[in-house]
Amino acid sequence: MKTQSMIVAGVMSGTSADGINVALVRVSRDRDARHPEIPLLAHAEFPYPGQVREKILTLMNAERARVADLARLNFLLGDLYAAAILRTQKRCGLKAELIGCHGQTLYHQSEAESFLGRKVAATWQTGEGAIIAARVKVPVVSDFRPADIAAGGKGAPLVPFLDFTLFHDPRIGRIIQNIGGIANLTAIPAGASAGGVIAFDTGPGNMVIDALMLQLFHQPFDRNGRTAASGIVLSDALRQLLRNKFFRVKPPKTAGREQFGREFVRDFLRLCKGARKADMVATATALTAESIASAVKQFVLNRARSAANYGEMILSGGGSKNRTLVELLRRRLSALGIRLKLSDDLGLPSQAKEAVAFAVLAHQTWLRQASNIPSATGARYPAVLGKISYP
């Protein structure tokens, strides 16, 4: 069959709500081929304006919110995403033929709960695709998660499709770890098919660290992990934090601000009351590293036919810039016989990876091909993801 090739823009804004990542890639896939070619053509990052980020964080998992604010934010973010794509295109002199936009998650409830007499699971990513399509003048695939939930899945994680495509290897098992606001992994056994992939959220990534830095130091994040490096981990508090029930739940599972947002940080501060501020940040950083290592040991290595099958972890996301966090994780993984690498070392900038993923997912949708991995999300069947808006 004829090879499908096009320039696709992927747009990602994560649970940290710090800004917009845009990646332009050329996706080529012969419909009968197993592997697409995905060269990264351009990548750019755009921070949210301060008032926009504040509004997003206020509306995330809010007990009460004005409907007018939610509707206006949806259209405002569509404008901001479109502007980010147009600026990226202008910088690199390229034009996208298709856009995949994840949107900004405001709420994600992967387990069905009682609501008006029915059991309902729900997810909400905001950022109007029709606005992006009208501004950029190309089709937009957005709202990826609902189709997986409709198929009985958790709606996440979706990035494992890209992880498997890029990183599966016939000789070595790899764990692909992303540390954004939430940390998530994809475990790919050596020589595995997509059906053998394990993927799930491991717990907090940067979310708790960022919240503490904002409250305690009036800084948006711990640059290079310097604050954590100046503190001492509060061992008793860390042990109690690791008893959180989320860490014991078997995959598939997802997390967000519903689990590790305002209420969790409030309890964290109460638990660490009287401690030095830097020690609190050090403890939050250790929580991320320990929860990742524990998840690897408990849910990946213990499930593998041979633990030696896994030899590498490939790290991406904003957390890969936190040197203290990376060093903590490196030590814990070394004890498990796993080498830590950065996705940058393999040719994919860590900050671009999730944007690239949604470009690839959009291309799959354009071809009417499924892109969820049921073994990762818990879906009953492979599903074509997303909704298409035309200019």
N, C-alpha and C positions, 0 to 999 in steps of 0.2 A: 504494500500500500504506500501511497505518497506520504512522505515525511511532512509533519506539521511543524512549522517553525515560526516563531513570532517573538517580538520584544514585549515582555510583560513587566509591569510595575507592581511590586509587592509593597503593601503599606501596613505597618504594624505599630500599635501603641499598646504597651503592656500594662499590667496591674500596678506598676509603680507610677503610672500616669505622668512620667517626666517629659514625654514628648513623642514625636513622630519619627519613625525610621522608614526611609524609602529605599528600595533596591530595584534597579533595572537589570533584568536578566534576559538572555536569549534562550528560550526553551525550545528544544527540538525533540520531538518524539515520533518515531515511526510507530504507528498504531500497534504493530506486532512486536515492537522491540521492548526489551526489558528495562533498559536504562536510557533516560533522557540525557542530553547534554545540557548543562546549566552554567554557562560562563557568566560571572558577575560583571556587568558592564559599568555600573555606577552605584554608589551608595552615599546617602546623605542623611543627616540627623537634624531635626528642628525641635527645639524645646517649646513646650506649650507656653503661651503668655501666662504670667503669674496668676491673674484672675481666673483664667480658664482652668488651670490645674487645681486651684482652690475649689472651684465649683464642682469639678469632676470628683475630687476626693470627698466633698460634702455629700454628693449624690450617690456615691458607691455604697451599696448595702444600707442606705438610709432607711430608718423606720418610717419617716414621713418626707415627702418631697412634693413640690408643686408640679402639677402636670404641665403647666406652661413652661417651667424651667426645663423639664425633660424634653419636651418637644423642641424648644429653641436650641438646646444643646445639640440635639440630633442634627439639625440643619447647620448650626455653627461649625460643628466638627466636620461635616461634609465639605464646607468651604475651606477649612484649614487643611484637610487632607488634599483637596484639589490644588491649593496653593503650594503645598510641599512637593507634590508631583511635578507641577509646572516649573518650579524653581530648579528641581533636580534635572529635569529635561533640558532646561536652558543652560545649566552649568556644563552638561556633558555633550550637548548637541545631538541628542537622540530623542526619538518620539515613541512612546509606548503605543502598542496596538490593542492592549488589554490591560486591565487593572484588577488586582486582587487586594481587597481591603478588609482586614480583620475587624476594624472598628474598636471602640473603647468599651471594654466590659464594665458594666455598671452592676450586674447581678448575675451570679451563676449558682444555680441550685440543681446539682446533678441527680440527687436522690428525690424520688417522688414523695411529696408531703400532702397532707389533707388540705383541701381548699374548696370551699363551697360544695362539700359533699363528694368531691372527686379527689383522687390521688394525682398530683400534678408535679412534673419536673419542669424546670424553666431556666432559660438563659437569655441575657439581653446584652447585645453589643450595639452601641449607638454610633452614628456617623452615617448620614444619609447617602446611600449609593447613587440615587438619582441626581443629587447635587453634584457629586464628583463627575459623573458621566456628562452632565450638561456643561460643566466648566472645562473639563479636559477634552471632551468630544470623542471619547472612545468608550466601549462597553466596560462595565464594572461588575465584578463578582464580589458580593459581600454577604454578611450574615451566614457564615459557614457552619456554625455549631448546631442550629436547630435540626437539620436533616439527620445528624447522628443521634440526637436525642429522640427524634421520631422513630428511629430504627432500634430504640431500646438501649442506646449507649449513653455515656456520661457527657457527650458533647466535647470531650477533651480527653487526652491531648491529641491534637491534629498534626503537630510537627513531625511525629514519627514517620509519616509518609516520606518527607524529605530526608530524615535521618537514615532510613533504610536505603533509599535511593543512592545517597552519597557515600555512606560509610560501611555498608555490609561488606564482609571480607570472608573469603573461603577458609582462611587459616586461623584467624584470631577473632575472638569475641570482643565486642566493643560496647561500652556504655556511653551514650551521648547525653551529657548533662548540661542543661541550660539553667542559669541562675538569673532570673529576672526578679520581679516582685515576688513571685512564687518560683520555687525550684522544681524542675521536672526532669525525668530521665527517660531514655529509650535504650533498652538492653537488646542487643542483636547478637545471638549466638553465632559462632563461626559456621559459615556455610548455610545459615538459616534462610528459609523463605520468609516472605512478609508475615505469614501466619504464625511464625515462631517468635515474633517480636513481643517483648514485654514493655509496657510504657505506662507511667503514672506520675502524678505529682508527689514529690517527696516531703513537701512542707514549705515553710517560709524560705524565701531566697533573700532578697534585699529589703523586703517589706518592713520587717520589724526593725532592722538596723536603721533604715531611712526614717521611720517614725520616731525613733529615739533621738536620732541626730537632730531632727526638726524641733522636737519638744525640749531637749536638753541643751542643745548648742545653737539652735536657730540656723542650722545648715541643712541643705536638702539631702546630703548623703555623706558617708565617711570616705573622703577622697584617699585612694590608695590604701585604705584600712589603717590610716595613721592613728586615729583615735582608739581603735580597738587594740592596736599594738602598744599603746601607752597604758592600757588597763590590764587588770588581772581577772581571769574568768572566775565567777562566783560558782564554785562547784556544786554546792547544795542547791542553789537556785536552778542550775542547769539540769540536775537530776530530776527535779520536780517538773520542769518544763518539758522534759523528754517523756514524761508520763502522760502527756496529752493523748487522748484516745485516738486522734487522727493517725498518729505514728504507728498504732497497732492494727489499723484497718488494712485488710489485704487488698491488693490491686484487683481490678481497676478502681482508681479513686482520683478525685480532683480536689483542689483547694483554691481558696481565694481570700478576699477580705472578710468573707463570712466566717472563716476559721481563724485567720491571723491578722485581722484588722484592728479597729479601735478597741473592741472589748478585750482582745488578747493583749494588746499593749498596755491597757489600763491594769489588767491583772499582773502583767510582767512588772510594771513599776511598783505595784503594791508588794509583790514578792521580794523585790530588790530594795525596798525602802531603807534609806540610810546609807546605802552603798555609794561609792564614788561614781560620778557620771561616766567616766571612762571605763570603769569596771562593768557597768551595765551594757555599754556598747560591745565590750569584749565578750560578754556573756551571750548577747544576741548573735554575734558573729560565730561563736562556738556552737550555738544552737543550730544554725544553718549547716555548718560543716558536719556536726555529729548526726543530725537527722538524715543528711544525704548518705553518709557512710553506713549508718544503721540500716537505711532502706536497701542499700546495695547488698549488705550482708544478709539481711533477713529475707528479702523478696526477690533477689536476683541470684546470688551465689548459692543460697540454700535450695533454690528451685532448679539450678542447673545440674545436668547429669554429671558434669565435671566442672568444678569451680575454676580449674585451671583454664577452662575454655575462655574465660574473660581475662584479658591482659591489659586493656587500655580503657581509660576514660577520656573522652574528648569534651572539653569544657567550652561553653559559649555563654553569651549574655553579659549584662552589666556587672554581675558579680565576679566575672573573670578579671576585672580591673582592680578588684580589692585584694591587694597583695597579702594581707593578713589572712583573709578567708581562704585564698588559694593555697597558702602554705599549710594552714590547718588541715585542709582537705587532702593535700598531697601526703602529709604524714599518715593520716588515717587510712588512705588508700594503699600506701606502701605496705602497711601491716597486713593488708588483704591480698598483696601480690599484684596490685594494679598500678600501672604507670599513668600519670596524669599528663595530658597534652592539651593545648589550646586549639580551637578550630582554626585560629589564624595560622597555626603551623601547617595546616593541611590546605591552605589556600582560601578559606572562607572566613572573612572578618567576623569576629564573635558578635559584634553589634548588628551585623547585617543578616544573620542567619534566619531569624524568624520572619523578617520581611521577605527574604528569598523564598521561604516556605510557602507564604501565602500567594506569591507569584506562581509557584508551581501548582498549588492547589487550584488556583483560578484557571490555569491552563487545562488541568484535568476536567474541570467543570465545563469549560468551553468545548472540550471534546466529548462531553457527556460520559465521562468515565469516573468511576468511584475513586475516592481518595482518603476515606477513613480506613483505619486498620482495626477491624473488630476485636482482635486480641488485645489491643491497647485501650479501646474505649468501652468495650463490653457490648457493642452493638450486635444485633442478631444477624446482620448482613451488611455487605459493603454498600455504601450509599454515595450518590453524587451529591456534593455539598454546595451550598450557597444559592444565592438568588442573583439574577442578572438584571442590571439596569442599562438601558440603551440611551445614547445621546439623542 
